């Protein structure tokens, strides 16, 4: 009988503990959400910085490739003209 008389007090104590846990859970959830938002902002800034840096590197590479392409075409043209001249010299004997 004593157990049944204590039951309402135990239920009330459990209710208080559950409410306390619910409050802690909500606080934890808010803290985690804020931390994730902060992390997302920080990573977003770093990613944007990396994009800009990669864009600059890519532009430099494009310029270097274009310059080397022009140089290669010029050298190939000179070699071609030299080959034509040698061929003409060989034919003329």
Number of C-alpha atoms within 10 A of each C-alpha: 5 6 8 9 9 10 11 11 11 13 11 11 12 12 12 12 12 12 12 12 12 12 12 12 12 12 12 12 12 12 12 12 12 12 12 12 12 12 12 12 12 11 12 12 12 12 12 11 12 12 12 12 12 12 12 12 12 12 12 12 12 12 12 12 12 12 12 12 12 12 12 12 12 12 12 12 12 12 12 12 12 12 12 12 12 12 12 11 10 9 8 7 6
